[in-house]
C-alpha cells in the first residue's frame, strides 16, 4: 500500500505490494517534501511538478532562471539506488552503499522542465530491514550546475561579503533574521535579542528576553569569534538554518536608514 500526504508533498509506500517488474508513477506537487519506501522492490518514478510556477520558488528570480533541486537521503538508506532522469538519461544521485550518503546532492532544471527521480531497488536476500527514504527541496535562489553537483549551500560564494543592496534584500526575503551579540563555532550558537522573522521555529524562546538556536556556515568561510551585535540572515535548508548576510547591526541600521530616506528600501521591518 502507498499513501500521499494530503497536499501531495510526501509519499510513503511498501515494495511488498508492488509487482517487481512494474515502475510505479508518482507525482510530487510541492517545493519540498519526503519519500519513504519500505522493503524496496521494483522501481518508482517521481516527477517533480510543484503547483507554483518555477519562477515563484525563490525571490528575485526571472521566469528564465533555473531552479535547483536538492536531495538528502536518510542516514539509514538501503535497498535502492536513486537516479536523476533527464532526456531519457539516468545519472546516479544516491547509491546503495553507505558511502553515498556523505552529502546532499543537487541539480538544476530550467522553467518548463519536469525533472524526474528514478528509484530502483537493488537485489538483496533480506529486504526486511531495507528502507529507501529521502527529503527533497526545490528552490529558485541557489546557483548550481545543470548536472549533479554538491550542496550549493556549501559553495564558495557563501563566504562572499554582501553589498548594501544584498543586505537589504536579505532582510526582506530570508527565511530568518535575528540580532545576536556573540558567535563561536562553524555551527554558530545564537543568543538572539530580537527575531525579525523566521520561517520555522528556528529560534525558540530560551529566556525572558532572548531566543536561542544554531546557524550553520561552510567551514571554508573561516568564522571567528568577535565582539559586537550582528544581524544574521539566511535560508532554511532541510530544517537547518544556513547563514547568508551577517552585517554588524550598527552597519545594517545605517544602510537601512539611508535607503529609507531615499525611498529605495525594499521592505519595512516589523519592529521599525
C-alpha positions as a Markdown table, in Angstrom:
| # | Residue | x | y | z |
|---|---|---|---|---|
| 1 | Unk | 0.0 | 0.0 | 0.0 |
| 2 | Unk | 1.1 | 3.6 | -0.6 |
| 3 | Unk | -0.2 | 6.9 | 0.6 |
| 4 | Unk | 0.3 | 10.6 | -0.2 |
| 5 | Unk | 0.3 | 13.4 | 2.3 |
| 6 | Unk | -2.8 | 15.5 | 1.9 |
| 7 | Unk | -1.1 | 18.1 | -0.2 |
| 8 | Unk | 0.9 | 15.5 | -2.2 |
| 9 | Unk | 4.2 | 16.8 | -0.9 |
| 10 | Unk | 5.2 | 13.5 | 0.5 |
| 11 | Unk | 4.8 | 9.8 | -0.3 |
| 12 | Unk | 5.1 | 6.6 | 1.7 |
| 13 | Unk | 4.8 | 3.1 | 0.4 |
| 14 | Unk | 5.9 | -0.5 | 0.5 |
| 15 | Unk | 7.5 | -2.7 | -2.1 |
| 16 | Unk | 5.7 | -5.7 | -0.7 |
| 17 | Unk | 2.5 | -4.6 | -2.5 |
| 18 | Unk | 4.3 | -3.8 | -5.8 |
| 19 | Unk | 5.0 | -6.1 | -8.7 |
| 20 | Unk | 8.7 | -6.5 | -9.1 |
| 21 | Unk | 8.7 | -5.7 | -12.8 |
| 22 | Unk | 6.5 | -2.6 | -12.5 |
| 23 | Unk | 7.5 | 1.0 | -12.4 |
| 24 | Unk | 5.0 | 2.9 | -10.3 |
| 25 | Unk | 4.5 | 6.6 | -11.4 |
| 26 | Unk | 4.3 | 9.2 | -8.5 |
| 27 | Unk | 3.8 | 12.9 | -8.8 |
| 28 | Unk | 5.1 | 15.3 | -6.1 |
| 29 | Unk | 3.3 | 18.6 | -6.1 |
| 30 | Unk | 5.2 | 20.7 | -3.6 |
| 31 | Unk | 8.5 | 22.6 | -3.4 |
| 32 | Unk | 9.6 | 20.3 | -0.5 |
| 33 | Unk | 8.6 | 17.0 | 1.0 |
| 34 | Unk | 9.8 | 13.5 | 1.7 |
| 35 | Unk | 9.7 | 10.0 | 0.3 |
| 36 | Unk | 9.8 | 6.7 | 2.3 |
| 37 | Unk | 9.9 | 3.4 | 0.5 |
| 38 | Unk | 9.8 | 0.4 | 2.8 |
| 39 | Unk | 11.1 | -3.0 | 1.7 |
| 40 | Unk | 12.2 | -1.8 | -1.8 |
| 41 | Unk | 11.1 | -4.0 | -4.7 |
| 42 | Unk | 10.7 | -3.0 | -8.3 |
| 43 | Unk | 11.1 | 0.7 | -9.2 |
| 44 | Unk | 9.4 | 4.1 | -8.6 |
| 45 | Unk | 9.5 | 7.2 | -10.8 |
| 46 | Unk | 8.8 | 10.5 | -9.1 |
| 47 | Unk | 8.0 | 13.5 | -11.2 |
| 48 | Unk | 8.7 | 16.9 | -9.5 |
| 49 | Unk | 5.8 | 19.1 | -10.5 |
| 50 | Unk | 5.1 | 21.8 | -7.9 |
| 51 | Unk | 1.8 | 23.7 | -8.3 |
| 52 | Unk | 3.7 | 27.0 | -8.1 |
| 53 | Unk | 5.5 | 28.2 | -11.3 |
| 54 | Unk | 9.2 | 27.5 | -11.2 |
| 55 | Unk | 10.0 | 31.2 | -11.0 |
| 56 | Unk | 7.9 | 31.6 | -7.8 |
| 57 | Unk | 10.1 | 29.2 | -5.9 |
| 58 | Unk | 12.6 | 31.9 | -5.0 |
| 59 | Unk | 12.8 | 35.6 | -4.6 |
| 60 | Unk | 14.1 | 37.9 | -7.3 |
| 61 | Unk | 14.2 | 35.2 | -10.0 |
| 62 | Unk | 13.1 | 35.7 | -13.6 |
| 63 | Unk | 11.0 | 33.3 | -15.5 |
| 64 | Unk | 14.1 | 32.1 | -17.3 |
| 65 | Unk | 16.1 | 31.4 | -14.3 |
| 66 | Unk | 17.0 | 27.8 | -13.4 |
| 67 | Unk | 15.6 | 26.2 | -10.3 |
| 68 | Unk | 17.8 | 23.9 | -8.1 |
| 69 | Unk | 16.5 | 20.7 | -6.5 |
| 70 | Unk | 18.4 | 19.1 | -3.6 |
| 71 | Unk | 18.1 | 15.6 | -2.3 |
| 72 | Unk | 19.1 | 14.5 | 1.2 |
| 73 | Unk | 18.9 | 10.7 | 1.8 |
| 74 | Unk | 18.1 | 9.3 | 5.2 |
| 75 | Unk | 21.2 | 8.2 | 7.2 |
| 76 | Unk | 19.8 | 4.6 | 7.3 |
| 77 | Unk | 19.3 | 4.5 | 3.5 |
| 78 | Unk | 19.4 | 1.0 | 2.0 |
| 79 | Unk | 18.0 | -1.3 | -0.7 |
| 80 | Unk | 17.8 | 1.1 | -3.6 |
| 81 | Unk | 19.6 | 3.5 | -5.9 |
| 82 | Unk | 18.3 | 7.0 | -6.7 |
| 83 | Unk | 18.8 | 8.5 | -10.2 |
| 84 | Unk | 18.1 | 11.8 | -11.9 |
| 85 | Unk | 16.2 | 11.1 | -15.1 |
| 86 | Unk | 16.5 | 13.8 | -17.8 |
| 87 | Unk | 16.0 | 13.4 | -21.5 |
| 88 | Unk | 16.0 | 9.6 | -21.2 |
| 89 | Unk | 19.4 | 9.5 | -19.4 |
| 90 | Unk | 19.9 | 8.3 | -15.9 |
| 91 | Unk | 22.5 | 10.0 | -13.6 |
| 92 | Unk | 23.2 | 8.4 | -10.2 |
| 93 | Unk | 22.4 | 10.6 | -7.2 |
| 94 | Unk | 22.4 | 8.1 | -4.3 |
| 95 | Unk | 23.9 | 4.6 | -4.5 |
| 96 | Unk | 23.1 | 1.6 | -2.3 |
| 97 | Unk | 26.3 | 1.9 | -0.3 |
| 98 | Unk | 26.6 | 3.9 | 2.9 |
| 99 | Unk | 29.4 | 5.9 | 1.4 |
| 100 | Unk | 27.0 | 7.5 | -1.0 |
| 101 | Unk | 25.4 | 9.4 | 1.9 |
| 102 | Unk | 28.3 | 11.8 | 2.5 |
| 103 | Unk | 26.5 | 14.9 | 1.4 |
| 104 | Unk | 23.4 | 16.5 | -0.1 |
| 105 | Unk | 23.3 | 16.3 | -3.9 |
| 106 | Unk | 21.7 | 18.9 | -6.1 |
| 107 | Unk | 20.8 | 19.5 | -9.8 |
| 108 | Unk | 19.2 | 22.3 | -11.7 |
| 109 | Unk | 16.2 | 22.5 | -14.1 |
| 110 | Unk | 15.0 | 25.2 | -16.4 |
| 111 | Unk | 11.4 | 26.5 | -16.3 |
| 112 | Unk | 9.1 | 24.2 | -18.1 |
| 113 | Unk | 11.3 | 21.1 | -17.4 |
| 114 | Unk | 9.8 | 18.4 | -15.2 |
| 115 | Unk | 12.8 | 16.5 | -13.8 |
| 116 | Unk | 12.1 | 13.0 | -12.6 |
| 117 | Unk | 13.7 | 10.9 | -9.9 |
| 118 | Unk | 14.0 | 7.2 | -10.7 |
| 119 | Unk | 14.2 | 4.9 | -7.6 |
| 120 | Unk | 15.4 | 1.4 | -8.4 |
| 121 | Unk | 15.5 | -1.4 | -5.9 |
| 122 | Unk | 18.7 | -3.4 | -5.7 |
| 123 | Unk | 18.7 | -7.2 | -5.1 |
| 124 | Unk | 19.0 | -8.4 | -1.5 |
| 125 | Unk | 18.2 | -11.7 | 0.0 |
| 126 | Unk | 16.7 | -10.0 | 3.1 |
| 127 | Unk | 14.7 | -6.8 | 2.4 |
| 128 | Unk | 13.0 | -6.7 | 5.8 |
| 129 | Unk | 15.4 | -4.1 | 7.1 |
| 130 | Unk | 15.8 | -2.0 | 3.9 |
| 131 | Unk | 14.3 | 1.4 | 3.7 |
| 132 | Unk | 15.0 | 4.0 | 1.0 |
| 133 | Unk | 14.0 | 7.4 | 2.3 |
| 134 | Unk | 14.9 | 10.9 | 1.3 |
| 135 | Unk | 13.9 | 14.5 | 1.6 |
| 136 | Unk | 13.8 | 16.9 | -1.3 |
| 137 | Unk | 13.7 | 20.7 | -1.8 |
| 138 | Unk | 13.2 | 22.9 | -4.8 |
| 139 | Unk | 14.4 | 26.5 | -4.6 |
| 140 | Unk | 14.9 | 29.3 | -7.1 |
| 141 | Unk | 17.7 | 31.2 | -5.4 |
| 142 | Unk | 20.6 | 28.8 | -5.4 |
| 143 | Unk | 23.2 | 28.6 | -8.2 |
| 144 | Unk | 24.1 | 25.0 | -9.3 |
| 145 | Unk | 25.4 | 23.5 | -12.5 |
| 146 | Unk | 23.0 | 21.8 | -15.0 |
| 147 | Unk | 24.3 | 18.3 | -13.9 |
| 148 | Unk | 24.5 | 16.8 | -10.5 |
| 149 | Unk | 26.5 | 18.9 | -8.0 |
| 150 | Unk | 27.2 | 19.1 | -4.3 |
| 151 | Unk | 25.1 | 21.1 | -1.9 |
| 152 | Unk | 25.0 | 24.7 | -3.1 |
| 153 | Unk | 24.8 | 26.0 | 0.5 |
| 154 | Unk | 28.4 | 24.9 | 0.9 |
| 155 | Unk | 29.6 | 26.7 | -2.2 |
| 156 | Unk | 32.5 | 29.3 | -2.3 |
| 157 | Unk | 30.0 | 32.1 | -2.9 |
| 158 | Unk | 28.5 | 31.7 | 0.5 |
| 159 | Unk | 31.6 | 33.3 | 2.0 |
| 160 | Unk | 31.5 | 36.4 | -0.1 |
| 161 | Unk | 30.6 | 39.7 | 1.8 |
| 162 | Unk | 27.2 | 41.1 | 1.0 |
| 163 | Unk | 26.9 | 44.6 | -0.5 |
| 164 | Unk | 24.3 | 47.1 | 0.8 |
| 165 | Unk | 21.6 | 46.1 | -1.7 |
| 166 | Unk | 22.1 | 42.4 | -0.9 |
| 167 | Unk | 21.9 | 43.1 | 2.9 |
| 168 | Unk | 18.5 | 44.9 | 2.5 |
| 169 | Unk | 17.1 | 42.2 | 0.2 |
| 170 | Unk | 18.3 | 39.5 | 2.6 |
| 171 | Unk | 16.4 | 41.1 | 5.5 |
| 172 | Unk | 13.2 | 41.2 | 3.3 |
| 173 | Unk | 13.4 | 37.7 | 1.7 |
| 174 | Unk | 15.4 | 35.5 | 4.0 |
| 175 | Unk | 13.9 | 32.6 | 5.9 |
| 176 | Unk | 15.1 | 34.1 | 9.2 |
| 177 | Unk | 16.7 | 37.3 | 10.6 |
| 178 | Unk | 17.8 | 37.9 | 14.1 |
| 179 | Unk | 20.1 | 40.1 | 16.1 |
| 180 | Unk | 22.9 | 38.3 | 18.0 |
| 181 | Unk | 25.7 | 39.5 | 20.2 |
| 182 | Unk | 28.1 | 36.5 | 20.1 |
| 183 | Unk | 29.1 | 33.7 | 17.8 |
| 184 | Unk | 31.7 | 31.0 | 18.4 |
| 185 | Unk | 31.6 | 28.0 | 16.0 |
| 186 | Unk | 31.1 | 27.0 | 12.4 |
| 187 | Unk | 27.8 | 25.8 | 13.9 |
| 188 | Unk | 27.1 | 29.3 | 15.2 |
| 189 | Unk | 25.4 | 29.3 | 18.6 |
| 190 | Unk | 22.9 | 32.2 | 18.6 |
| 191 | Unk | 21.5 | 34.0 | 21.6 |
| 192 | Unk | 19.2 | 36.5 | 19.9 |
| 193 | Unk | 17.8 | 39.6 | 21.5 |
| 194 | Unk | 15.3 | 40.2 | 18.6 |
| 195 | Unk | 13.9 | 37.9 | 15.8 |
| 196 | Unk | 12.6 | 39.9 | 12.8 |
| 197 | Unk | 11.3 | 36.8 | 11.0 |
| 198 | Unk | 11.7 | 33.1 | 10.9 |
| 199 | Unk | 10.1 | 30.6 | 8.5 |
| 200 | Unk | 10.0 | 27.8 | 11.1 |
| 201 | Unk | 10.6 | 27.7 | 14.9 |
| 202 | Unk | 14.4 | 28.0 | 14.4 |
| 203 | Unk | 15.0 | 30.3 | 17.4 |
| 204 | Unk | 12.6 | 29.3 | 20.3 |
| 205 | Unk | 12.4 | 31.3 | 23.5 |
| 206 | Unk | 15.2 | 30.4 | 25.9 |
| 207 | Unk | 14.7 | 33.1 | 28.5 |
| 208 | Unk | 12.5 | 36.1 | 29.3 |
| 209 | Unk | 14.1 | 38.4 | 26.6 |
| 210 | Unk | 16.1 | 36.0 | 24.4 |
| 211 | Unk | 15.8 | 33.3 | 21.9 |
| 212 | Unk | 18.4 | 30.7 | 21.1 |
| 213 | Unk | 19.3 | 28.5 | 18.1 |
| 214 | Unk | 22.0 | 27.4 | 15.7 |
| 215 | Unk | 23.1 | 28.7 | 12.3 |
| 216 | Unk | 25.5 | 26.8 | 10.0 |
| 217 | Unk | 28.1 | 28.2 | 7.6 |
| 218 | Unk | 30.7 | 26.4 | 5.4 |
| 219 | Unk | 34.0 | 25.6 | 7.1 |
| 220 | Unk | 36.0 | 27.4 | 4.4 |
| 221 | Unk | 34.3 | 30.7 | 5.4 |
| 222 | Unk | 36.5 | 30.8 | 8.5 |
| 223 | Unk | 34.1 | 32.2 | 11.0 |
| 224 | Unk | 35.9 | 33.5 | 14.1 |
| 225 | Unk | 34.8 | 34.9 | 17.5 |
| 226 | Unk | 34.1 | 38.6 | 17.5 |
| 227 | Unk | 32.6 | 41.3 | 19.7 |
| 228 | Unk | 29.5 | 43.4 | 18.9 |
| 229 | Unk | 26.0 | 42.7 | 17.7 |
| 230 | Unk | 25.3 | 41.2 | 14.3 |
| 231 | Unk | 22.2 | 40.8 | 12.1 |
| 232 | Unk | 22.1 | 37.2 | 10.9 |
| 233 | Unk | 20.0 | 36.3 | 7.8 |
| 234 | Unk | 19.9 | 33.2 | 5.7 |
| 235 | Unk | 18.0 | 30.2 | 4.4 |
| 236 | Unk | 16.4 | 27.1 | 5.9 |
| 237 | Unk | 17.9 | 24.0 | 4.2 |
| 238 | Unk | 16.4 | 20.6 | 5.2 |
| 239 | Unk | 15.2 | 22.1 | 8.6 |
| 240 | Unk | 18.6 | 23.8 | 9.3 |
| 241 | Unk | 19.4 | 27.5 | 9.3 |
| 242 | Unk | 22.3 | 28.4 | 6.9 |
| 243 | Unk | 24.0 | 31.8 | 7.1 |
| 244 | Unk | 23.5 | 34.4 | 4.3 |
| 245 | Unk | 24.4 | 38.0 | 5.0 |
| 246 | Unk | 25.6 | 38.9 | 8.5 |
| 247 | Unk | 26.5 | 42.6 | 8.8 |
| 248 | Unk | 27.2 | 44.2 | 12.1 |
| 249 | Unk | 23.9 | 45.5 | 13.4 |
| 250 | Unk | 25.0 | 49.2 | 13.6 |
| 251 | Unk | 26.2 | 49.0 | 9.9 |
| 252 | Unk | 22.8 | 47.5 | 8.9 |
| 253 | Unk | 20.9 | 50.3 | 10.7 |
| 254 | Unk | 22.9 | 52.9 | 8.8 |
| 255 | Unk | 22.2 | 51.3 | 5.4 |
| 256 | Unk | 18.6 | 50.8 | 6.3 |
| 257 | Unk | 18.0 | 54.4 | 7.3 |
| 258 | Unk | 19.8 | 55.7 | 4.2 |
| 259 | Unk | 17.6 | 53.5 | 2.0 |
| 260 | Unk | 14.5 | 54.6 | 3.9 |
| 261 | Unk | 15.2 | 58.3 | 3.5 |
| 262 | Unk | 15.9 | 57.9 | -0.3 |
| 263 | Unk | 12.7 | 55.8 | -0.7 |
| 264 | Unk | 14.8 | 52.9 | -2.0 |
| 265 | Unk | 14.0 | 50.4 | 0.7 |
| 266 | Unk | 12.6 | 47.1 | -0.5 |
| 267 | Unk | 10.5 | 46.4 | 2.7 |
| 268 | Unk | 9.9 | 47.8 | 6.2 |
| 269 | Unk | 10.9 | 45.9 | 9.2 |
| 270 | Unk | 8.0 | 44.9 | 11.5 |
| 271 | Unk | 9.8 | 46.4 | 14.5 |
| 272 | Unk | 10.7 | 49.6 | 12.7 |
